[in-house]
Amino acid sequence: MSDKKNLTPEEISAIVRGLDPIDWVQMELLAKLPPGRRIFPMLQASAMLRAGLRTAFRKRFPDLSMPEINMKVLEYLSLYG
């Protein structure tokens, strides 16, 4: 039915080698939070990313208004996010 093959342990190791190690302390802290609070770190990271994009676009396109910059951020995130 499916042409998908399972990864070998060697293939998995090659993929995992490029990732940062798991921060077990951070994982334990997040696990102790209620589900509604676990999302805050992701939301903060997302806001920081958008702020960084706005800054980059303001430098690159100094003549654009803030609504136009926001549209550029939205376009970028739609294409590459």
N, C-alpha and C positions, 0 to 999 in steps of 0.2 A: 504494500500500500504506500508506504512512505519511503522515499529515497534517502532520508536523513540517516547518517551513521553516527554512532556514539563516539565521543572524543576519547582518545587514549589518554592514560595518565601523563604521558610525555607531552601531548598537545595541551592538556590542561595546565601543566607546570609551565609551559612556555607562555601561555596567556597570563597566568597569575604572576609570573616573574616581573612583569612590567608594572604591576599595581603597587600602590603604597601598602605597607603593612596595616593590618586592622588595629585600630586603637581600642583595645578592650575596655579600658576605663571609660572612654567616651561612650562606648556601646552600652555599658552597664548603667551609666548615668541617664542615657536616653531611655533605656528600658524601664527605669523607675518612674519616668514621667507619665502622666496620663496621655492618652492618644492625642488629644487636642493640643497639648504643649509640645509634642514631639516634632510637630511641623514647623515650629518657630525657627530653628536653625536653617532649614531649607528656605524659608521665606526671607530671612535675613541675607542669606547668600544670594538669592535672586535679586533682592533690592540693591545689593552692592554691585552686582553685575550690571544691572540697568543703569545705575549711577555712573559706573565706569564707561559704559557705552555713550551715555549722554555727554560726558566730559570729552571723550574722544571725538564725537561728532561735532561738538561745539568748537573744538580747536580746528577740525578739518573744514567745517562749514560755518565760519563766524557770522555770515550774513543771514542765516536762517533764524526764524523765531523758535521759541520753545515748543509750540505745537508741531512745527515742522521737524524739529529734532526728535520729538517723541515719535512721530510717524516713521522717521528713519530707524529708530531703535526697534519699533514694532516690525518694520520690514526686515531688518537684520535678524531678529529673533524668529520670525516666520520662516526665513530661508535657511538659517544656520542653527537654530536653537532646537 
